[in-house]
């Protein structure tokens, strides 16, 4: 780990520098350091007994890389930031206000919220939950127009011939274990699932990424079809409720904390 090269900052050549010394250096020389990152540096220094940070930790912070030591500093809870620091932000646009809402909805710690708020990027966008919901709506509209039936569509004989519906008797058609999530009984089921997917799934995807949330959602869908295969060999299965329940379960920990 490279040491600090300025003797007056690190006289014993330990590779560590006191955070107060660094903060005073920033202010005295008017260095263009993001105030949010300086606050995070203070939180990082509070993670050890000496109130110091090493050179590599400083580099990681400046380059927006979350090192393991920074994560430990966040985990120990010794932070001096006020709880309403993000809520006090004024003059934010609609999107930034939405990002702040997501931070407070999903992340339980103020430092994590602040990090997410300042480091969030729109690329890649949270497209998975939006694409799934849009596909479900399109499929429902297509079958509704074709069958001229918008409620209790499973009672229509032609509806049950769909290649998307899951039935334990069609277990050999493996795609049905997942594709049944695009089919819905009626407007109430579709509306309930779509609302929860957008209200819970999109914020979760913004924080945790498309890979984790897509895996979580599809795992819930798969668990639903496998459960029906065991518990009821005669029942057809439609709807994305299995994935929605998985999203709600994932969000439950945030609600409890």
C-alpha positions as CSV (number, residue, x, y, z in Angstrom):
1,X,0.0,0.0,0.0
2,X,1.7,3.2,-1.1
3,X,2.5,5.7,1.6
4,X,1.7,9.4,1.7
5,X,4.8,11.1,0.2
6,X,4.5,14.4,2.0
7,X,6.7,14.2,5.2
8,X,4.7,16.9,6.9
9,X,1.4,14.9,6.4
10,X,2.9,11.5,7.3
11,X,6.1,12.1,9.3
12,X,6.5,8.5,10.4
13,X,5.9,7.1,6.9
14,X,3.1,4.8,7.9
15,X,0.9,5.2,4.8
16,X,-1.9,6.8,6.9
17,X,-3.0,10.3,7.3
18,X,-5.4,11.9,9.9
19,X,-8.7,12.8,8.4
20,X,-8.7,16.2,10.2
21,X,-5.3,17.0,8.6
22,X,-6.6,16.1,5.2
23,X,-9.8,18.1,5.6
24,X,-7.9,21.2,6.7
25,X,-5.6,20.7,3.7
26,X,-8.6,20.6,1.4
27,X,-10.1,23.8,2.8
28,X,-6.9,25.7,3.0
29,X,-6.0,24.9,-0.7
30,X,-9.6,25.0,-1.9
31,X,-9.2,21.6,-3.6
32,X,-12.3,20.7,-5.8
33,X,-13.4,17.7,-3.7
34,X,-17.1,16.9,-3.5
35,X,-18.4,17.8,0.0
36,X,-20.3,14.5,0.0
37,X,-17.1,12.6,-0.5
38,X,-15.4,14.5,2.3
39,X,-18.2,13.6,4.6
40,X,-17.8,10.0,3.6
41,X,-14.1,10.3,4.3
42,X,-14.9,11.4,7.8
43,X,-17.2,8.4,8.2
44,X,-14.4,6.1,6.9
45,X,-12.0,7.5,9.5
46,X,-14.5,6.9,12.2
47,X,-14.2,3.2,11.4
48,X,-10.8,2.9,13.1
49,X,-9.6,3.9,16.5
50,X,-7.0,6.3,15.3
51,X,-9.3,8.4,13.1
52,X,-7.0,7.9,10.0
53,X,-7.3,6.7,6.5
54,X,-4.7,5.2,4.3
55,X,-3.6,6.4,0.9
56,X,-5.4,3.6,-1.0
57,X,-8.7,4.3,0.8
58,X,-8.4,7.9,-0.3
59,X,-7.8,6.9,-3.9
60,X,-10.8,4.5,-3.8
61,X,-13.0,7.3,-2.4
62,X,-11.9,9.8,-5.0
63,X,-12.4,7.3,-7.8
64,X,-15.9,6.4,-6.4
65,X,-14.8,2.8,-5.7
66,X,-16.2,1.2,-2.5
67,X,-13.4,-0.7,-0.9
68,X,-14.0,-3.4,1.7
69,X,-12.7,-1.0,4.5
70,X,-15.3,1.6,3.4
71,X,-18.0,-1.0,3.6
72,X,-16.9,-1.9,7.1
73,X,-16.9,1.7,8.1
74,X,-20.5,2.0,7.0
75,X,-21.4,-1.2,8.8
76,X,-20.1,-0.1,12.2
77,X,-22.7,2.7,12.5
78,X,-20.3,5.3,13.7
79,X,-21.4,8.1,11.4
80,X,-21.9,11.8,12.2
81,X,-24.2,12.6,9.3
82,X,-27.7,13.8,10.3
83,X,-30.6,11.5,9.4
84,X,-32.4,14.1,7.2
85,X,-29.3,15.2,5.2
86,X,-30.9,14.1,1.9
87,X,-34.3,15.3,2.8
88,X,-32.9,18.8,3.2
89,X,-31.7,18.9,-0.4
90,X,-33.7,21.6,-2.2
91,X,-34.0,22.5,-5.9
92,X,-33.9,18.9,-7.1
93,X,-35.5,17.9,-10.4
94,X,-38.2,15.2,-10.7
95,X,-35.7,12.4,-11.4
96,X,-33.4,13.3,-8.6
97,X,-36.4,13.5,-6.2
98,X,-37.3,10.0,-7.4
99,X,-33.8,8.7,-6.8
100,X,-33.9,10.2,-3.3
101,X,-37.3,8.5,-2.7
102,X,-35.8,5.2,-3.8
103,X,-32.8,5.6,-1.5
104,X,-35.0,6.1,1.5
105,X,-37.4,3.4,0.5
106,X,-34.8,0.7,-0.1
107,X,-31.7,1.5,1.9
108,X,-31.9,1.5,5.7
109,X,-28.7,3.5,6.5
110,X,-28.2,7.2,5.9
111,X,-24.7,6.8,4.7
112,X,-25.7,4.2,2.1
113,X,-28.6,6.4,1.0
114,X,-26.2,9.3,0.5
115,X,-23.7,7.2,-1.3
116,X,-26.4,5.9,-3.6
117,X,-27.9,9.3,-4.2
118,X,-24.6,10.8,-5.4
119,X,-23.3,7.8,-7.2
120,X,-26.5,6.7,-9.0
121,X,-26.3,6.6,-12.8
122,X,-29.2,6.2,-15.2
123,X,-27.3,3.6,-17.2
124,X,-28.3,0.8,-17.2
125,X,-31.9,1.8,-16.6
126,X,-34.3,-0.4,-14.6
127,X,-35.8,-2.0,-17.7
128,X,-36.6,-5.5,-16.5
129,X,-39.6,-4.9,-14.4
130,X,-41.0,-2.4,-16.8
131,X,-40.6,-4.8,-19.7
132,X,-42.2,-7.7,-17.9
133,X,-45.2,-5.5,-16.8
134,X,-45.6,-4.1,-20.4
135,X,-45.5,-7.6,-21.9
136,X,-48.1,-8.8,-19.4
137,X,-50.4,-5.9,-20.3
138,X,-50.0,-6.6,-24.1
139,X,-50.7,-10.3,-23.7
140,X,-53.8,-9.6,-21.6
141,X,-55.1,-7.1,-24.2
142,X,-54.5,-9.5,-27.1
143,X,-56.3,-12.4,-25.4
144,X,-59.1,-10.1,-24.2
145,X,-59.7,-8.8,-27.7
146,X,-59.4,-12.3,-29.2
147,X,-61.8,-14.0,-26.8
148,X,-64.0,-10.9,-26.2
149,X,-63.7,-11.6,-22.5
150,X,-61.9,-9.4,-19.9
151,X,-62.7,-11.2,-16.6
152,X,-62.3,-14.8,-15.6
153,X,-60.7,-15.7,-18.9
154,X,-59.7,-19.1,-17.7
155,X,-63.3,-20.2,-18.1
156,X,-63.1,-19.7,-21.8
157,X,-62.1,-23.0,-23.5
158,X,-59.9,-21.3,-26.1
159,X,-57.9,-19.6,-23.3
160,X,-56.8,-22.9,-21.9
161,X,-55.2,-23.8,-25.2
162,X,-52.7,-21.1,-24.9
163,X,-49.0,-22.3,-25.1
164,X,-48.1,-20.0,-22.2
165,X,-50.4,-21.4,-19.4
166,X,-48.8,-23.8,-16.9
167,X,-50.6,-27.0,-16.1
168,X,-49.1,-30.0,-14.2
169,X,-50.2,-32.1,-17.1
170,X,-47.8,-30.1,-19.4
171,X,-44.7,-30.5,-17.3
172,X,-42.8,-31.8,-20.3
173,X,-43.1,-28.3,-21.9
174,X,-40.5,-26.7,-19.7
175,X,-41.1,-23.2,-20.9
176,X,-44.5,-23.2,-19.3
177,X,-42.9,-23.2,-15.8
178,X,-42.1,-19.5,-16.5
179,X,-44.3,-18.2,-19.3
180,X,-47.5,-18.5,-17.3
181,X,-46.4,-15.2,-15.6
182,X,-47.5,-13.4,-18.8
183,X,-51.1,-14.6,-18.5
184,X,-53.7,-13.2,-16.1
185,X,-57.3,-14.2,-15.1
186,X,-58.7,-10.7,-15.3
187,X,-58.2,-7.0,-14.8
188,X,-58.0,-7.2,-11.0
189,X,-55.2,-9.7,-11.0
190,X,-53.3,-7.9,-13.7
191,X,-53.7,-4.5,-12.1
192,X,-52.6,-5.7,-8.6
193,X,-49.5,-7.4,-10.0
194,X,-48.5,-4.6,-12.3
195,X,-48.9,-2.0,-9.5
196,X,-46.7,-3.9,-7.1
197,X,-44.1,-4.7,-9.8
198,X,-43.7,-1.0,-10.6
199,X,-43.9,0.3,-7.0
200,X,-41.6,-2.3,-5.4
201,X,-39.8,-4.0,-8.3
202,X,-38.5,-0.8,-10.0
203,X,-36.9,0.7,-6.9
204,X,-35.4,-2.6,-6.0
205,X,-34.0,-2.9,-9.5
206,X,-32.6,0.6,-9.4
207,X,-30.6,-0.2,-6.2
208,X,-29.7,-3.9,-6.7
209,X,-29.4,-4.1,-10.5
210,X,-31.2,-6.0,-13.3
211,X,-29.4,-9.3,-12.7
212,X,-30.3,-9.8,-9.1
213,X,-33.9,-8.6,-9.4
214,X,-34.5,-10.6,-12.6
215,X,-33.2,-13.7,-10.9
216,X,-35.3,-13.1,-7.8
217,X,-38.5,-12.5,-9.8
218,X,-38.0,-15.5,-12.0
219,X,-37.2,-17.7,-9.0
220,X,-40.5,-16.7,-7.4
221,X,-42.3,-17.5,-10.7
222,X,-40.6,-20.9,-10.9
223,X,-41.3,-21.6,-7.2
224,X,-45.0,-21.0,-7.9
225,X,-45.2,-23.5,-10.8
226,X,-43.2,-26.1,-8.9
227,X,-45.5,-25.7,-5.8
228,X,-48.6,-26.3,-7.9
229,X,-47.0,-29.4,-9.4
230,X,-46.8,-30.8,-5.9
231,X,-50.0,-29.6,-4.3
232,X,-52.6,-29.7,-7.0
233,X,-52.2,-31.8,-10.1
234,X,-55.4,-30.5,-11.7
235,X,-55.1,-26.8,-11.4
236,X,-53.9,-24.5,-14.2
237,X,-51.7,-21.6,-13.2
238,X,-51.6,-18.1,-14.6
239,X,-50.3,-14.7,-13.3
240,X,-47.1,-13.2,-12.1
241,X,-48.0,-13.5,-8.4
242,X,-45.1,-15.8,-7.6
243,X,-42.6,-13.1,-8.7
244,X,-44.6,-10.4,-6.9
245,X,-44.5,-12.3,-3.7
246,X,-40.7,-12.7,-4.1
247,X,-40.3,-9.0,-4.5
248,X,-42.4,-8.3,-1.5
249,X,-40.4,-10.7,0.6
250,X,-37.2,-9.1,-0.5
251,X,-38.5,-5.7,0.5
252,X,-39.8,-6.9,3.9
253,X,-36.3,-6.8,5.4
254,X,-36.1,-3.1,4.5
255,X,-39.5,-2.4,6.0
256,X,-38.5,-4.1,9.2
257,X,-35.2,-2.3,9.5
